[in-house]
Amino acid sequence: MSRSVQTIGLIDYGMGNLFSVQTCFERLGSPLKTVQNSDDLDGCQALILPGVGAFDPAMDRLNATGLIPELCAWSGADRPLLGICLGLQLLFESSEEGHRDGLGLLPGRVKRLPKDQRERIPHMGWGRLHIDRPSPLLPNRSSAEWMYFVHSFAAEPEEIKHCAASVEFGKGLATAAVWRNRLGACQFHPEKSAITGQRLLSRWLEWLKQGAPLMQ
């Protein structure tokens, strides 16, 4: 990829928190291009898949755009793609929340957060990340980043190496971020996570500007 300014597409399928994501990237000096169909992908060097709501309606609406084959081809070509919140869950093969197949870009399944008397579901509020391995999102294992979460389900990657960060929930940990090659996603909302979220998105933008070097 070129080191010049990148055109980043924001996928709009009717279930994304588009305004806050757009606003955050504008503050960072990288306005996004809205993508509603395959023609809108022209000129994009990277994509963002946001999402709020439930798994099955999201997959239905995404399917209605005709973008699912395009997204699969995009990821298959190892082109940069960032999922946010429900956008992370859609990357996986399926979810306990519904019956639809996910995009299947990452092996694994999305599961309901375990019931725990000490925790409320949905998991809503700030959580401290445990960095499992460096990635363009969170490169420093020793850093302590707090991010804002709103979710009732969490992905369980089939391959542990795809888990980039976790967050404490109940007696265990839930997946907070994933990374494989040039495909990354976060369960939390970086656009609502103040300066720590901006730092994460700035790292991702800088990685793009450097040519999106491949990370396994």
CORHUVEN-V920180 format. One line per field, one symbol per residue. ss: DSSP state (a for helix, b for strand, c for the rest). A space follows every 50 residues. Layout:
# CORHUVEN-V920180
ss=???
This chain:
# CORHUVEN-V920180
ss=cccccccbbbbccccccaaaaaaaaaacccccbbbccaaaaccccbbbbc ccccaaaaaaaaaacccaaaaaaaaacccbbbbbcaaaaacccbbccccc cccccccbbbbbccccccccccbbbbbbbbbccccccccccccccbbbbb bcbbbbbccaaabbbbbbbccbbbbbbbbbbcbbbbcccaaacaaaaaaa aaaaaaaaacccccbc
